[in-house]
Amino acid sequence: MSLWARFRGGVHPDAHKTTAQCATKPLPRPERVVLPLRQHVGAPCQPLVKKGDEVALGQPVGDTDAPVAAPVHASVSGKVAAVEPRLSPSGRMEQAVVIEAAPEDTPWVGLPAGLGWDLDPELLDPAFIRDRVRQAGLVGMGGAGFPAAVKLSPKPGSEPDVVILNGAECEPSITSDHRLMLEQPERVVLGLRLFMRATGARRGIIGIEANKPDAAARLSQLVAGDPSIAVEVLPVRYPQGAEKMLVWALLRRAVPVGAIPLDMGVVVQNVATAAAAATALAEGRPLTDRIVTVSGRVQSPGNWRVPLGTSFVDLVRSAGGLTGSLARVIAGGPMMGMAQADLDVPVTKTTGSVILLGPEDLDETPAGPCIRCGRCVSACPMGLLPAQLCAAALNSDWAAAERFHVRACMECGSCSYVCPARRPIVQSIRLAKFELGRRARQGRG
């Protein structure tokens, strides 16, 4: 382990990786799927189907010509029951395609031909790889949801020299990437090599936190003898998996505020995105399912291979049902995930985990006044002043929030985690960002 591979700030929440040894199981095929037409950062897709249409597995049901977007594909064969707004895990109502599943899946006849698992990335044209990645609807599957093909398309003169695969999985409770690296390591490595070829990068690094030694060992075996790829074991520290933290820890390259890793010659992709890219090129299959960790107050916590669009209700049923009263449902991790108002929301491309909490799991201590202890400042990996940002937002002082660089916050939640007064720091920062964005759209200062 590289002990120097650290970043400033961060915290050590309890890992709760209780499902790490639970092998991935296929989820029973759902009777209905709901596919939001925006499962990515960028413009929403427009529907390509209408109510009553018959669709096949892998058929595109939504797409757009917008440069920052990714198409959406049918995750089951069946009949389109509706194209209408539905609640998504983001908390927004999104236009969605609702499909009633047929008794059996039939692959779409328009799927591109697979190249086979013995394909050599060095023999492929980079533009061909990027096009296939885009056709397959790949996005950042670690939660960010940025269209993968856009990351693989650097501007002339800014070609990256390194591709980093993020296998840190630093959020508590989530083990979907861990299981993927153990169960499909060949796909992860092939995906990395495809990304290197697509971008022209000559180096590849897989970053894994030290609490996953089995995954690190398995991947290290696969890349042994290849000097262009390294597996780096990182100290366990949240948010190690954040792009800017990962780039600093592995390369000592600081990504300035307002910049992205690509500006520093680095492309960062999630290990699940890499495995999905390998599947898209080798088999011609688009992104129609993913591994999801289900943990917390369920009878049988574990990891499942889930068709996209499957309701959280079906996940809970497959995990044996609830084991008590339910107080909160979180899509994603407990630090950066989104609390859900309803269990009847669909799994999307970025849903790596569903956590079900009971009343005894929650700390309902009321927020108190800031005691100026400075813990949030020490914990902030971006070097911000979270207490000042919180105060500015709560006082509607948007100019002060801007002055204290609120847009630089990545909302990792480290500040809220360490705050002894239980101040709503992250929520306040999100409010400030929303208000500043709204005012900018309206042309107000």
C-alpha positions in Angstrom: 0.0 0.0 0.0 1.3 3.5 -0.9 1.1 5.3 2.4 1.9 8.6 0.7 -1.3 8.3 -1.4 -3.3 10.6 0.8 -5.2 13.8 0.5 -6.1 16.5 3.0 -9.1 16.1 5.1 -11.6 13.3 4.9 -13.1 11.1 7.6 -13.3 7.4 8.6 -17.0 6.4 8.9 -17.8 2.9 9.9 -17.5 0.7 6.8 -20.5 -1.5 7.3 -19.3 -3.7 4.4 -21.4 -6.6 5.6 -22.3 -7.8 2.1 -18.7 -7.9 0.8 -18.7 -11.7 0.9 -22.2 -12.1 -0.7 -21.8 -13.3 -4.3 -23.9 -11.5 -6.9 -27.2 -13.2 -7.6 -29.5 -12.6 -10.6 -32.7 -10.8 -9.5 -35.9 -12.5 -10.6 -37.1 -10.9 -13.8 -39.5 -8.0 -13.0 -43.0 -7.9 -14.4 -42.6 -4.2 -15.2 -39.7 -1.7 -15.6 -39.7 2.1 -15.5 -36.8 3.6 -17.5 -36.3 7.3 -16.9 -35.0 9.1 -20.0 -32.4 11.0 -18.0 -30.1 8.6 -16.2 -27.0 10.7 -16.8 -25.6 14.2 -16.4 -26.7 16.3 -19.4 -29.7 16.6 -21.6 -32.6 14.2 -21.2 -33.3 11.7 -24.0 -36.4 12.0 -26.2 -38.6 8.9 -26.4 -38.1 6.7 -29.4 -41.2 4.6 -28.7 -44.8 5.2 -27.8 -47.5 3.4 -25.8 -48.4 0.1 -27.4 -45.1 -0.5 -29.1 -43.4 -3.9 -28.8 -39.8 -3.6 -27.7 -36.9 -6.1 -27.5 -34.1 -6.5 -25.0 -31.4 -3.9 -25.7 -33.6 -1.8 -28.1 -33.0 2.0 -27.8 -36.1 3.6 -26.2 -34.7 7.1 -25.8 -31.9 9.2 -27.3 -31.0 12.7 -28.2 -28.6 14.6 -30.4 -27.3 16.6 -27.5 -23.5 16.3 -27.1 -23.6 15.4 -23.4 -26.1 12.5 -23.1 -26.4 8.8 -23.3 -29.2 6.7 -24.9 -31.5 4.5 -22.8 -32.3 0.9 -23.8 -35.0 -1.6 -23.0 -33.9 -3.8 -20.1 -36.6 -6.4 -20.9 -38.6 -7.4 -23.9 -42.3 -6.5 -23.7 -44.9 -3.8 -24.6 -44.7 -0.1 -23.8 -47.4 0.6 -21.3 -46.8 4.3 -21.0 -44.4 7.2 -21.8 -45.0 9.6 -18.9 -43.4 11.4 -16.0 -42.3 9.1 -13.2 -40.5 9.7 -9.9 -36.8 8.9 -10.2 -34.2 8.2 -7.4 -32.9 11.8 -8.0 -36.1 13.1 -6.4 -37.3 14.6 -9.7 -40.2 13.7 -12.0 -38.6 12.5 -15.2 -40.1 11.4 -18.5 -39.9 7.6 -18.5 -40.7 4.6 -20.7 -42.8 2.0 -18.8 -42.5 -1.5 -20.2 -44.7 -4.5 -19.3 -42.4 -7.5 -19.5 -43.1 -10.3 -22.0 -42.8 -13.9 -20.7 -39.3 -14.2 -22.2 -36.6 -11.8 -23.4 -35.7 -11.6 -27.1 -32.5 -9.6 -28.0 -33.1 -6.7 -30.3 -32.1 -7.6 -33.9 -30.4 -4.2 -34.4 -27.7 -4.9 -31.8 -24.2 -4.4 -33.2 -22.1 -7.5 -33.7 -19.8 -8.4 -30.8 -16.1 -8.7 -31.4 -15.6 -11.6 -29.0 -13.7 -11.7 -25.8 -10.4 -12.3 -27.5 -10.5 -8.8 -29.1 -7.3 -6.7 -29.1 -7.9 -3.1 -28.2 -4.7 -2.0 -30.0 -6.3 -3.2 -33.3 -9.4 -1.0 -32.9 -9.8 2.5 -34.1 -10.2 4.9 -31.1 -13.2 6.6 -32.7 -14.9 3.1 -33.2 -14.5 2.4 -29.4 -15.9 5.8 -28.5 -18.9 5.3 -30.8 -19.6 1.8 -29.4 -19.4 3.2 -25.8 -21.9 6.0 -26.8 -24.2 3.5 -28.5 -24.2 1.3 -25.4 -25.5 4.2 -23.2 -22.5 4.0 -20.8 -22.3 6.5 -18.0 -20.2 6.9 -14.8 -21.7 4.0 -12.8 -20.2 5.1 -9.5 -23.0 7.6 -9.0 -21.9 10.6 -11.0 -23.6 9.5 -14.2 -21.4 11.5 -16.6 -21.6 10.1 -20.2 -18.6 7.9 -20.6 -18.1 8.6 -24.3 -17.7 12.3 -23.6 -14.9 11.6 -21.2 -13.2 9.5 -23.8 -13.3 12.4 -26.4 -10.6 14.9 -25.3 -10.2 18.1 -27.3 -7.2 18.2 -29.7 -4.1 19.2 -27.8 -5.4 17.9 -24.4 -4.9 14.2 -24.9 -4.6 12.4 -21.5 -1.6 10.3 -20.6 -3.3 8.3 -17.8 -6.6 6.5 -17.4 -7.6 5.8 -13.8 -10.2 3.2 -12.9 -11.9 4.0 -9.7 -12.3 0.9 -7.6 -12.0 2.6 -4.3 -15.7 2.3 -3.4 -15.1 4.4 -0.3 -18.8 4.9 0.7 -19.9 2.8 3.6 -22.3 -0.2 3.0 -21.8 -0.4 -0.8 -20.0 -3.6 -2.1 -21.3 -3.8 -5.7 -18.0 -2.7 -7.2 -16.1 -5.0 -4.9 -18.1 -8.0 -6.1 -17.7 -6.9 -9.7 -13.9 -6.8 -9.3 -13.9 -10.2 -7.8 -16.3 -11.9 -10.2 -15.5 -10.1 -13.5 -12.0 -8.9 -13.2 -11.2 -9.8 -16.8 -13.9 -7.4 -18.0 -12.6 -4.6 -15.8 -9.1 -5.0 -17.2 -10.3 -5.2 -20.8 -12.4 -2.1 -20.3 -9.4 -0.2 -19.0 -7.4 -1.2 -22.1 -10.3 -0.1 -24.3 -10.3 3.3 -22.6 -6.6 3.6 -22.9 -6.8 2.9 -26.6 -9.8 5.3 -27.1 -7.9 8.2 -25.4 -4.4 7.5 -26.5 -3.2 7.2 -22.9 -0.2 5.0 -22.4 -0.7 4.4 -18.7 -3.5 2.8 -16.8 -4.1 2.7 -13.0 -6.7 0.8 -11.0 -7.1 2.4 -7.6 -8.5 0.2 -4.8 -8.9 0.9 -1.1 -6.9 -1.4 1.3 -10.1 -2.9 2.7 -10.5 -5.0 -0.6 -7.2 -7.0 -0.6 -8.8 -9.9 -2.5 -9.9 -7.7 -5.4 -6.5 -6.0 -5.5 -4.8 -9.3 -5.6 -7.0 -10.7 -8.3 -6.6 -7.7 -10.6 -2.8 -7.6 -9.9 -2.6 -11.2 -11.2 -4.3 -10.2 -14.4 -2.1 -7.3 -15.2 1.2 -8.9 -14.1 3.8 -8.5 -16.8 2.0 -5.5 -18.4 4.1 -2.4 -17.5 1.5 0.0 -18.8 -1.1 -1.0 -16.1 -0.7 -0.8 -12.3 -3.0 -1.7 -9.4 -2.5 0.8 -6.6 -3.8 0.0 -3.1 -4.9 3.2 -1.3 -5.4 4.0 2.4 -9.0 3.7 3.6 -10.2 7.2 3.9 -13.5 8.8 2.7 -13.9 10.3 0.1 -10.9 8.5 -1.5 -13.1 7.7 -4.5 -13.8 11.3 -5.5 -12.2 12.1 -8.8 -10.1 15.0 -7.5 -8.9 13.1 -4.5 -8.1 10.0 -6.6 -6.0 12.1 -9.1 -4.1 13.7 -6.2 -3.5 10.5 -4.3 -2.3 8.6 -7.3 -0.5 11.2 -9.4 0.0 14.2 -7.2 -1.8 16.3 -9.7 -4.1 19.0 -8.3 -7.3 19.6 -10.2 -8.2 23.3 -9.8 -11.7 24.6 -9.0 -13.7 24.8 -12.2 -11.4 22.3 -13.9 -11.9 18.5 -14.5 -9.3 15.7 -14.4 -9.1 15.7 -18.2 -7.6 19.3 -17.9 -4.7 17.6 -16.0 -4.2 14.8 -18.6 -6.3 12.2 -16.7 -9.4 10.3 -17.5 -11.2 8.8 -14.5 -13.8 6.0 -15.0 -15.6 3.7 -12.6 -14.7 0.0 -12.7 -18.3 -0.9 -13.4 -18.2 1.4 -16.4 -15.1 -0.3 -17.7 -16.7 -3.8 -17.3 -19.8 -2.5 -19.2 -17.6 -1.2 -22.0 -15.9 -4.5 -22.3 -19.3 -6.2 -22.6 -20.5 -3.6 -25.2 -17.5 -4.3 -27.4 -17.1 -8.0 -26.9 -20.8 -9.0 -27.0 -22.5 -6.0 -28.6 -24.8 -5.6 -25.5 -25.8 -2.1 -24.3 -26.1 -1.2 -20.6 -29.3 -2.8 -19.5 -28.4 -4.1 -16.0 -26.0 -3.5 -13.1 -25.0 -4.9 -9.7 -26.9 -3.4 -6.8 -26.1 -3.8 -3.1 -29.2 -4.1 -0.9 -28.4 -3.7 2.9 -29.9 -2.6 6.1 -33.2 -3.7 7.5 -33.9 -6.6 5.2 -33.9 -10.3 5.8 -31.1 -11.3 3.5 -28.8 -8.4 2.5 -26.6 -9.0 -0.5 -25.7 -8.1 -4.1 -28.0 -8.6 -7.1 -27.6 -8.3 -10.9 -30.6 -6.1 -11.6 -32.3 -5.1 -14.9 -32.5 -1.3 -15.1 -35.9 0.1 -14.3 -36.6 -2.5 -11.6 -38.6 -1.1 -8.7 -36.9 -0.9 -5.3 -40.0 -2.8 -4.1 -38.8 -5.8 -6.1 -35.3 -5.5 -4.6 -36.7 -5.6 -1.1 -38.8 -8.6 -1.9 -35.8 -10.5 -3.3 -33.8 -9.6 -0.1 -36.4 -11.4 1.9 -38.5 -8.4 2.9 -38.2 -5.9 5.7 -37.2 -6.9 9.2 -39.0 -4.1 11.1 -40.4 -0.7 10.6 -38.8 1.4 7.9 -37.7 5.0 8.6 -35.5 5.9 5.7 -34.5 4.5 2.3 -31.3 5.7 0.6 -30.3 5.3 -3.0 -26.5 5.2 -3.1 -24.3 5.5 0.0 -25.1 7.0 3.4 -22.7 9.9 2.9 -23.8 11.1 -0.6 -26.8 9.1 -1.4 -30.3 10.4 -1.9 -33.1 9.7 0.6 -36.2 8.4 -1.1 -39.8 9.4 -0.4 -41.2 6.2 -1.9 -40.0 2.6 -2.4 -41.6 2.5 -5.8 -38.7 4.2 -7.7 -36.6 2.4 -10.3 -33.0 1.3 -10.4 -31.0 3.5 -12.8 -27.6 3.3 -14.3 -26.1 5.0 -11.2 -27.9 3.0 -8.5 -25.1 1.1 -6.9 -26.8 0.5 -3.6 -30.2 0.7 -1.7 -29.9 1.0 2.0 -33.0 0.5 4.2 -32.8 2.0 7.7 -35.0 1.6 10.8 -35.8 4.3 13.4 -32.9 2.9 15.6 -30.4 3.6 12.8 -31.1 7.3 12.7 -29.7 10.1 14.9 -32.6 12.6 15.2 -30.7 15.0 17.5 -31.9 18.5 16.6 -29.4 20.9 15.1 -27.8 23.3 17.5 -25.8 26.5 17.0 -22.3 26.4 15.5 -19.7 26.1 18.3 -16.8 27.1 16.1 -14.9 24.0 16.8 -13.3 23.9 13.3 -13.9 20.2 12.8 -15.7 20.8 9.5 -12.7 22.8 8.2 -10.3 20.0 9.1 -12.5 17.4 7.5 -13.1 19.2 4.2 -11.0 17.6 1.4 -11.5 20.7 -0.7 -10.0 23.1 1.9 -13.2 25.1 2.2 -14.9 26.7 5.3 -18.1 24.7 5.6 -19.4 26.5 8.6 -19.2 29.9 6.8 -20.9 28.4 3.8 -23.7 27.0 6.0 -24.2 30.4 7.7 -24.2 32.3 4.4 -26.9 29.9 3.0 -29.1 30.0 6.1 -28.9 33.9 6.0 -29.7 33.9 2.3 -26.4 35.7 1.7 -25.7 34.3 -1.7 -22.9 36.8 -2.4 -21.0 35.5 0.7 -21.6 31.9 -0.4 -20.1 32.7 -3.8 -17.2 34.5 -2.0 -16.4 31.4 0.0 -16.4 29.2 -3.1 -19.5 27.3 -2.6 -19.4 25.8 -6.1 -16.1 24.1 -5.2 -17.9 21.9 -2.7 -18.4 18.3 -4.0 -21.0 17.6 -1.2 -19.2 14.6 0.2 -20.8 15.1 3.6 -17.5 14.9 5.6 -18.4 18.2 7.3 -21.8 17.1 8.4 -20.4 13.8 9.6 -18.0 15.4 12.1 -20.2 18.3 13.2 -21.0 17.9 16.9 -23.8 20.4 16.6 -25.5 18.4 13.8 -25.7 21.5 11.6 -27.4 21.0 8.2 -24.1 21.9 6.4 -24.4 19.9 3.2 -28.2 20.7 2.8 -27.4 24.4 3.2 -24.7 24.2 0.6 -27.0 22.5 -1.9 -29.5 25.2 -1.3 -26.9 27.9 -2.0 -25.8 26.2 -5.2 -29.5 25.8 -6.3 -30.2 29.5 -5.6 -27.1 30.8 -7.3 -27.9 28.6 -10.4 -31.5 29.9 -10.4 -30.4 33.5 -10.2 -27.8 33.0 -12.9 -30.5 31.6 -15.2 -32.6 34.6 -14.5 -29.7 36.9 -15.2 -29.6 38.2 -11.6 -26.4 38.8 -9.6 
